[in-house]
Amino acid sequence: MKLLDALVEQRINEAATRGEFNNLPGAGAPLHFDDDTLVPEEVRVANRILKNAGFVPPAVEQLRALRGLQEEFDKVTDPAARCQLQAKMLALDMALESLRGGGCVPHEYRRRIAERLSERAQSQSRAELETK
């Protein structure tokens, strides 16, 4: 199979040096990958309907929220606020992990971690208020 791959690569390179790919339609335009050929047809139709209706899967919404929290975290300098943002990011990350089928960390343990981070943020806030 490697021999065939090498032959194909060689022919592609030769065609590129001859300039055969220079004036193809859509050259220089971004590629739009909408490849769902491995998805069964009935699921593909349902996905298209949901997409056209503006439905966003929960995982995508959580990833967007996580990205927003990360951007906010990068801007914040207050330690208490950063700690609270970390707790929120951890909760979102754990929710995403459970959607992926992960969840090697038991739910109760994750909840306790989030509570501890929240308590730590509150105590830091109180300490800052007392020093002011």
N, C-alpha and C positions, 0 to 999 in steps of 0.2 A: 504494500500500500504506500510506503514511503516513496518508492520509485515513481508511482503515479502522481503523488503530491508534488514531487520535485519537478516532474515534467510539466504539470499544470502551472506551477510558479514560474518556470522558465518561459513558457509561452505567454503568460500574462506580462512578464517583464519585457519581453521582446515587443509585444504589441504596444506597451506603454512607451517604449523608446521610439517607436515608429510614430507615436502621436495618435494612435487609433482611439484613445479614450478622451481626447481633448474636446471634442464638440458634441458630446453626448447630451441628450435632453436632461435638464436638471443639474447640470454640472455647476458646482459651486454652491448649490442650495443645500440646506440641512436635510439630512435623511430623517424620515419619519418611520420609526419602527412600530408597526402595529401587527406584529407577527403573533398570531394566536393559532397557528396551524396545528399545534399539539393539543389544543383545547378542543374537547368534543363539540360538535356543531350546536347541539341544544344549549350547552353552557355558553358558547360563544354568542348566541343570539341573546340570551339573558344578560350577559355582560354588556353587550352593545346597548340594549334598552336602558339598563341602569346608568351606563355612562352618559347616554344622550339625555337622560332625565336629571343629570347633575349629581347623581349619587356618588359619594366618595366612601370607599371602604373604611372601616374603623381604623385599620392599621395605618392608612395614609393620613387620616386626620390626626392620629396620635404622633406620627412622625413629624408632621407639620408643627404640632404643638411643642414637641420636644425640641425642634430646631428653633422655634421662637423663644423658648425658655433658655436655650443655650446662648442665643444672641443677647438676651436680657442679662444673663449671668455674666457674660463677658464685659458688659458695660457697668455693672453694679460694683461698688467698692465697699459698701457696708457689709461687715461680716455676718450680721444677723440676717440681712436680706439674702445674702449669698447662700447661707445655710438653708433658708426656707426654699429658695429656688432649687437647691440640690435635692431637698426632700421631694419636691414636685417632680423633678427630672427622674429621680429614682423610681417614684411611683409609676410614672409613664413608661419608663424603661421596663419595669417588671410586667406591666400590663401588655406591652408589646411582646415580651418574651413568652407570656402565656398564650398569646394569639399564635405565635410561631409553633406552639406545641412544646415549648421548653418547660420551664418551671422546675428546674432542679432544686430550687430553693422553696421550701414549703410556704404556703400562703401566710400562715400565722407568723412565721419568722420575718417575712417581707413586711408585714403590717407593723411588727414591732420595730423593725429598722426605721421605717418611715416615721413612726411615733417618736422614736429617740431623736431623729434628726430635727423633727418639729420642736420637741422640747428644748433641744440644744439652741435652736434659733431663738426661741422665746426667752430663754435665760440670758442669751447674749444681748438681746434687745433690752431686757430689764437692766442688765449691767451697764449698758451704754447710757441709758436714761439716768441711772444713779450717778454716773460720773459727770454728767452735764450739769 
